[in-house]
Amino acid sequence: ALQSGSYALEVLSCTYGTRVCSHSTILIDDRLYFLYYDACGIVYSGQYLSLIEDFEKVAAVFIALASCTYEHFGAPPASIIEPPIPHSKAFPPQKLTDYTIRVQYPGSDKQTRLTLKDPLYAQYVLAGRRTFAYTTVSSPQISQERLMVKFSYQVNTRKPEYEFINIARSAGVGHLPHVHLWADLWKMSDRA
């Protein structure tokens, strides 16, 4: 709760789909709080810098932030997801349409290039936090069926989703998607 005469300014940004992480600040009176959040949650130290008493430190933080690249601000690395050429310089992009990922075909040294097309939306879906999907075009073509790419975050120690689908399919469960390719694109942590 703010005291009488206090002013607060909160700057938060969305990490939905087009960013891996986000930095945020909260300004209450002359106190500046820093937050970092990703798919796992928010890190907030509870400590603050005073704009008046710690001006040199606040200035150093803003100079450091000014020197950050888009990857420092949460853009997925271009080595993982390649932007279209030419691409908009807007950051973060509103969507990943025409971005490309390369996935190794299981049991092969062949790579498949997946170009993301239309984002898929559903009003009611049972899915994990920050799960999003796009229709896709593959090169080389891997199926005559329409394809989609699903991005989701998973705990390192859990069994991958495609293994559950294969188990359910072998048990006779119907109406399951066919998984052509899968990949771990990046890790948020090497720890479980």
ZADO-1210 file (C-alpha; in nm, 4 decimals, padded with zeros to 6 digits):
<atoms>
<atom x="00.0000" y="00.0000" z="00.0000" code="ALA" pos="1"/>
<atom x="00.1268" y="00.3446" z="-00.0868" code="LEU" pos="2"/>
<atom x="00.1561" y="00.6132" z="00.1750" code="GLN" pos="3"/>
<atom x="-00.0287" y="00.9385" z="00.1315" code="SER" pos="4"/>
<atom x="00.1562" y="01.1530" z="-00.1216" code="GLY" pos="5"/>
<atom x="00.3417" y="00.8561" z="-00.2743" code="SER" pos="6"/>
<atom x="00.3574" y="00.8035" z="-00.6469" code="TYR" pos="7"/>
<atom x="00.4131" y="00.4738" z="-00.8251" code="ALA" pos="8"/>
<atom x="00.5061" y="00.3953" z="-01.1807" code="LEU" pos="9"/>
<atom x="00.5205" y="00.0351" z="-01.2909" code="GLU" pos="10"/>
<atom x="00.6716" y="-00.0766" z="-01.6183" code="VAL" pos="11"/>
<atom x="00.5993" y="-00.4379" z="-01.7052" code="LEU" pos="12"/>
<atom x="00.6268" y="-00.6060" z="-02.0386" code="SER" pos="13"/>
<atom x="00.4798" y="-00.9227" z="-02.1792" code="CYS" pos="14"/>
<atom x="00.6875" y="-01.2354" z="-02.2434" code="THR" pos="15"/>
<atom x="00.4089" y="-01.4146" z="-02.4279" code="TYR" pos="16"/>
<atom x="00.5445" y="-01.6109" z="-02.7213" code="GLY" pos="17"/>
<atom x="00.8017" y="-01.3779" z="-02.8717" code="THR" pos="18"/>
<atom x="01.0329" y="-01.3383" z="-02.5726" code="ARG" pos="19"/>
<atom x="01.2215" y="-01.5760" z="-02.3460" code="VAL" pos="20"/>
<atom x="01.2443" y="-01.3355" z="-02.0517" code="CYS" pos="21"/>
<atom x="01.1687" y="-00.9784" z="-01.9561" code="SER" pos="22"/>
<atom x="01.3124" y="-00.7078" z="-01.7309" code="HIS" pos="23"/>
<atom x="01.0855" y="-00.4700" z="-01.5455" code="SER" pos="24"/>
<atom x="01.1092" y="-00.1805" z="-01.3050" code="THR" pos="25"/>
<atom x="00.8796" y="-00.0341" z="-01.0457" code="ILE" pos="26"/>
<atom x="00.9279" y="00.3248" z="-00.9324" code="LEU" pos="27"/>
<atom x="00.7687" y="00.4203" z="-00.6000" code="ILE" pos="28"/>
<atom x="00.8490" y="00.7759" z="-00.4971" code="ASP" pos="29"/>
<atom x="01.2292" y="00.7862" z="-00.5431" code="ASP" pos="30"/>
<atom x="01.2792" y="00.4090" z="-00.4980" code="ARG" pos="31"/>
<atom x="01.3504" y="00.2013" z="-00.8068" code="LEU" pos="32"/>
<atom x="01.2863" y="-00.1759" z="-00.7850" code="TYR" pos="33"/>
<atom x="01.4072" y="-00.4207" z="-01.0511" code="PHE" pos="34"/>
<atom x="01.2336" y="-00.7404" z="-01.1564" code="LEU" pos="35"/>
<atom x="01.3215" y="-01.0206" z="-01.3952" code="TYR" pos="36"/>
<atom x="01.0687" y="-01.2741" z="-01.5102" code="TYR" pos="37"/>
<atom x="01.0549" y="-01.5715" z="-01.7443" code="ASP" pos="38"/>
<atom x="00.8383" y="-01.8803" z="-01.7940" code="ALA" pos="39"/>
<atom x="00.9224" y="-01.9989" z="-01.4417" code="CYS" pos="40"/>
<atom x="00.8121" y="-01.6843" z="-01.2610" code="GLY" pos="41"/>
<atom x="00.9346" y="-01.3521" z="-01.1266" code="ILE" pos="42"/>
<atom x="01.2609" y="-01.2823" z="-00.9469" code="VAL" pos="43"/>
<atom x="01.2289" y="-00.9804" z="-00.7196" code="TYR" pos="44"/>
<atom x="01.4911" y="-00.9055" z="-00.4583" code="SER" pos="45"/>
<atom x="01.2929" y="-00.6606" z="-00.2486" code="GLY" pos="46"/>
<atom x="01.5931" y="-00.4291" z="-00.2552" code="GLN" pos="47"/>
<atom x="01.5769" y="-00.0929" z="-00.4251" code="TYR" pos="48"/>
<atom x="01.7934" y="00.1947" z="-00.5377" code="LEU" pos="49"/>
<atom x="01.7093" y="00.5500" z="-00.4445" code="SER" pos="50"/>
<atom x="01.7063" y="00.7887" z="-00.7395" code="LEU" pos="51"/>
<atom x="01.8412" y="01.0584" z="-00.5074" code="ILE" pos="52"/>
<atom x="02.0778" y="00.8756" z="-00.2715" code="GLU" pos="53"/>
<atom x="02.2019" y="00.6117" z="-00.5208" code="ASP" pos="54"/>
<atom x="02.1967" y="00.8236" z="-00.8357" code="PHE" pos="55"/>
<atom x="02.5346" y="00.6940" z="-00.9625" code="GLU" pos="56"/>
<atom x="02.4196" y="00.3305" z="-00.9324" code="LYS" pos="57"/>
<atom x="02.0859" y="00.4064" z="-01.1000" code="VAL" pos="58"/>
<atom x="02.2702" y="00.5814" z="-01.3847" code="ALA" pos="59"/>
<atom x="02.5064" y="00.2819" z="-01.4180" code="ALA" pos="60"/>
<atom x="02.2076" y="00.0446" z="-01.4393" code="VAL" pos="61"/>
<atom x="02.0455" y="00.2513" z="-01.7152" code="PHE" pos="62"/>
<atom x="02.3736" y="00.2751" z="-01.9068" code="ILE" pos="63"/>
<atom x="02.4076" y="-00.1035" z="-01.8808" code="ALA" pos="64"/>
<atom x="02.0476" y="-00.1502" z="-02.0025" code="LEU" pos="65"/>
<atom x="02.1114" y="00.0895" z="-02.2918" code="ALA" pos="66"/>
<atom x="02.3994" y="-00.1306" z="-02.4090" code="SER" pos="67"/>
<atom x="02.1906" y="-00.4508" z="-02.4089" code="CYS" pos="68"/>
<atom x="02.1079" y="-00.6349" z="-02.7286" code="THR" pos="69"/>
<atom x="01.7626" y="-00.7731" z="-02.8097" code="TYR" pos="70"/>
<atom x="01.8834" y="-01.1125" z="-02.6857" code="GLU" pos="71"/>
<atom x="01.9641" y="-00.9566" z="-02.3461" code="HIS" pos="72"/>
<atom x="01.6039" y="-00.8326" z="-02.3372" code="PHE" pos="73"/>
<atom x="01.4662" y="-01.1798" z="-02.4035" code="GLY" pos="74"/>
<atom x="01.4584" y="-01.2228" z="-02.7814" code="ALA" pos="75"/>
<atom x="01.5128" y="-01.5882" z="-02.8707" code="PRO" pos="76"/>
<atom x="01.8691" y="-01.6154" z="-03.0089" code="PRO" pos="77"/>
<atom x="01.8908" y="-01.6036" z="-03.3898" code="ALA" pos="78"/>
<atom x="02.0870" y="-01.9294" z="-03.3723" code="SER" pos="79"/>
<atom x="01.7623" y="-02.0920" z="-03.2521" code="ILE" pos="80"/>
<atom x="01.4875" y="-01.9026" z="-03.4337" code="ILE" pos="81"/>
<atom x="01.5821" y="-01.7045" z="-03.7425" code="GLU" pos="82"/>
<atom x="01.3926" y="-01.3866" z="-03.8320" code="PRO" pos="83"/>
<atom x="01.2695" y="-01.3413" z="-04.1887" code="PRO" pos="84"/>
<atom x="01.4835" y="-01.1398" z="-04.4282" code="ILE" pos="85"/>
<atom x="01.4136" y="-00.8500" z="-04.4454" code="PRO" pos="86"/>
<atom x="01.2501" y="-00.8277" z="-04.1038" code="HIS" pos="87"/>
<atom x="01.0901" y="-00.5591" z="-03.8948" code="SER" pos="88"/>
<atom x="01.3203" y="-00.3923" z="-03.6446" code="LYS" pos="89"/>
<atom x="01.0323" y="-00.3649" z="-03.3957" code="ALA" pos="90"/>
<atom x="01.1026" y="-00.5359" z="-03.0659" code="PHE" pos="91"/>
<atom x="00.9498" y="-00.7474" z="-02.9408" code="PRO" pos="92"/>
<atom x="00.7785" y="-00.8671" z="-03.2562" code="PRO" pos="93"/>
<atom x="00.4021" y="-00.9036" z="-03.2204" code="GLN" pos="94"/>
<atom x="00.4211" y="-01.2568" z="-03.3583" code="LYS" pos="95"/>
<atom x="00.6743" y="-01.4976" z="-03.5064" code="LEU" pos="96"/>
<atom x="00.5137" y="-01.5286" z="-03.8505" code="THR" pos="97"/>
<atom x="00.7791" y="-01.6115" z="-04.1141" code="ASP" pos="98"/>
<atom x="01.0424" y="-01.6872" z="-03.8493" code="TYR" pos="99"/>
<atom x="01.2258" y="-02.0166" z="-03.9075" code="THR" pos="100"/>
<atom x="01.3576" y="-02.2946" z="-03.6874" code="ILE" pos="101"/>
<atom x="01.5758" y="-02.5856" z="-03.7947" code="ARG" pos="102"/>
<atom x="01.5031" y="-02.9237" z="-03.6411" code="VAL" pos="103"/>
<atom x="01.7150" y="-03.2371" z="-03.6698" code="GLN" pos="104"/>
<atom x="01.5119" y="-03.5278" z="-03.8057" code="TYR" pos="105"/>
<atom x="01.5162" y="-03.8101" z="-03.5432" code="PRO" pos="106"/>
<atom x="01.7714" y="-04.0802" z="-03.6219" code="GLY" pos="107"/>
<atom x="01.9175" y="-03.8810" z="-03.9114" code="SER" pos="108"/>
<atom x="02.1717" y="-03.6090" z="-03.9804" code="ASP" pos="109"/>
<atom x="01.9144" y="-03.4353" z="-04.2044" code="LYS" pos="110"/>
<atom x="01.7762" y="-03.1010" z="-04.0898" code="GLN" pos="111"/>
<atom x="01.4229" y="-02.9826" z="-04.1566" code="THR" pos="112"/>
<atom x="01.3494" y="-02.6142" z="-04.1886" code="ARG" pos="113"/>
<atom x="01.0155" y="-02.5098" z="-04.0365" code="LEU" pos="114"/>
<atom x="00.8799" y="-02.1690" z="-04.1325" code="THR" pos="115"/>
<atom x="00.6128" y="-02.0420" z="-03.8948" code="LEU" pos="116"/>
<atom x="00.2969" y="-01.9068" z="-04.0555" code="LYS" pos="117"/>
<atom x="-00.0308" y="-01.8241" z="-03.8780" code="ASP" pos="118"/>
<atom x="-00.0550" y="-01.8254" z="-03.4981" code="PRO" pos="119"/>
<atom x="-00.3203" y="-02.0666" z="-03.3683" code="LEU" pos="120"/>
<atom x="-00.5634" y="-01.9541" z="-03.0998" code="TYR" pos="121"/>
<atom x="-00.8299" y="-02.1339" z="-02.9022" code="ALA" pos="122"/>
<atom x="-01.0687" y="-01.9925" z="-02.6461" code="GLN" pos="123"/>
<atom x="-01.0550" y="-02.2923" z="-02.4126" code="TYR" pos="124"/>
<atom x="-00.7425" y="-02.5048" z="-02.4093" code="VAL" pos="125"/>
<atom x="-00.5784" y="-02.7245" z="-02.1503" code="LEU" pos="126"/>
<atom x="-00.2136" y="-02.6232" z="-02.1916" code="ALA" pos="127"/>
<atom x="00.0807" y="-02.5153" z="-01.9848" code="GLY" pos="128"/>
<atom x="00.1779" y="-02.1581" z="-01.9194" code="ARG" pos="129"/>
<atom x="00.3326" y="-01.9838" z="-02.2201" code="ARG" pos="130"/>
<atom x="00.2374" y="-02.2586" z="-02.4640" code="THR" pos="131"/>
<atom x="00.1765" y="-02.1259" z="-02.8134" code="PHE" pos="132"/>
<atom x="00.1341" y="-02.2760" z="-03.1589" code="ALA" pos="133"/>
<atom x="00.1738" y="-02.1801" z="-03.5247" code="TYR" pos="134"/>
<atom x="00.0853" y="-02.3428" z="-03.8523" code="THR" pos="135"/>
<atom x="00.4025" y="-02.4234" z="-04.0388" code="THR" pos="136"/>
<atom x="00.5512" y="-02.5104" z="-04.3742" code="VAL" pos="137"/>
<atom x="00.8396" y="-02.7579" z="-04.3777" code="SER" pos="138"/>
<atom x="01.1302" y="-02.7810" z="-04.6158" code="SER" pos="139"/>
<atom x="01.1763" y="-03.0523" z="-04.7247" code="PRO" pos="140"/>
<atom x="00.8081" y="-03.1414" z="-04.7014" code="GLN" pos="141"/>
<atom x="00.7574" y="-03.4081" z="-04.4342" code="ILE" pos="142"/>
<atom x="00.3832" y="-03.4718" z="-04.4668" code="SER" pos="143"/>
<atom x="00.0869" y="-03.4107" z="-04.6962" code="GLN" pos="144"/>
<atom x="-00.1142" y="-03.3113" z="-04.3889" code="GLU" pos="145"/>
<atom x="-00.1317" y="-02.9559" z="-04.2554" code="ARG" pos="146"/>
<atom x="00.1375" y="-02.9136" z="-03.9915" code="LEU" pos="147"/>
<atom x="00.1698" y="-02.7080" z="-03.6769" code="MET" pos="148"/>
<atom x="00.4518" y="-02.6245" z="-03.4389" code="VAL" pos="149"/>
<atom x="00.3845" y="-02.6147" z="-03.0656" code="LYS" pos="150"/>
<atom x="00.6223" y="-02.4303" z="-02.8345" code="PHE" pos="151"/>
<atom x="00.6071" y="-02.5047" z="-02.4652" code="SER" pos="152"/>
<atom x="00.8305" y="-02.4971" z="-02.1620" code="TYR" pos="153"/>
<atom x="00.9040" y="-02.8212" z="-01.9823" code="GLN" pos="154"/>
<atom x="01.0900" y="-02.9174" z="-01.6671" code="VAL" pos="155"/>
<atom x="01.4153" y="-03.0931" z="-01.7643" code="ASN" pos="156"/>
<atom x="01.3420" y="-03.4039" z="-01.5564" code="THR" pos="157"/>
<atom x="00.9920" y="-03.4686" z="-01.6963" code="ARG" pos="158"/>
<atom x="00.9188" y="-03.7169" z="-01.9709" code="LYS" pos="159"/>
<atom x="00.8792" y="-03.5351" z="-02.3070" code="PRO" pos="160"/>
<atom x="00.5249" y="-03.4894" z="-02.4375" code="GLU" pos="161"/>
<atom x="00.5900" y="-03.6853" z="-02.7581" code="TYR" pos="162"/>
<atom x="00.6719" y="-03.9937" z="-02.5460" code="GLU" pos="163"/>
<atom x="00.3314" y="-03.9684" z="-02.3743" code="PHE" pos="164"/>
<atom x="00.1637" y="-03.9401" z="-02.7147" code="ILE" pos="165"/>
<atom x="00.3465" y="-04.2507" z="-02.8395" code="ASN" pos="166"/>
<atom x="00.2479" y="-04.4466" z="-02.5257" code="ILE" pos="167"/>
<atom x="-00.1167" y="-04.3397" z="-02.5622" code="ALA" pos="168"/>
<atom x="-00.1173" y="-04.4241" z="-02.9350" code="ARG" pos="169"/>
<atom x="00.0240" y="-04.7730" z="-02.8676" code="SER" pos="170"/>
<atom x="-00.2497" y="-04.8211" z="-02.6027" code="ALA" pos="171"/>
<atom x="-00.5165" y="-04.7519" z="-02.8657" code="GLY" pos="172"/>
<atom x="-00.6127" y="-04.3962" z="-02.7713" code="VAL" pos="173"/>
<atom x="-00.7589" y="-04.2215" z="-03.0745" code="GLY" pos="174"/>
<atom x="-00.7634" y="-03.8619" z="-03.1989" code="HIS" pos="175"/>
<atom x="-00.3997" y="-03.7956" z="-03.1130" code="LEU" pos="176"/>
<atom x="-00.1702" y="-03.5777" z="-03.3201" code="PRO" pos="177"/>
<atom x="00.1096" y="-03.7396" z="-03.5151" code="HIS" pos="178"/>
<atom x="00.4451" y="-03.6087" z="-03.3948" code="VAL" pos="179"/>
<atom x="00.6867" y="-03.5781" z="-03.6878" code="HIS" pos="180"/>
<atom x="00.9707" y="-03.3840" z="-03.5232" code="LEU" pos="181"/>
<atom x="01.0658" y="-03.2606" z="-03.1789" code="TRP" pos="182"/>
<atom x="01.3535" y="-03.0650" z="-03.0345" code="ALA" pos="183"/>
<atom x="01.4768" y="-02.8947" z="-02.7210" code="ASP" pos="184"/>
<atom x="01.5450" y="-02.5477" z="-02.8574" code="LEU" pos="185"/>
<atom x="01.6927" y="-02.3875" z="-02.5485" code="TRP" pos="186"/>
<atom x="01.7265" y="-02.4505" z="-02.1766" code="LYS" pos="187"/>
<atom x="01.6402" y="-02.1968" z="-01.9136" code="MET" pos="188"/>
<atom x="01.8519" y="-02.3866" z="-01.6624" code="SER" pos="189"/>
<atom x="02.0839" y="-02.6863" z="-01.6571" code="ASP" pos="190"/>
<atom x="01.9336" y="-02.7833" z="-01.3242" code="ARG" pos="191"/>
<atom x="01.6171" y="-02.9837" z="-01.2704" code="ALA" pos="192"/>
</atoms>
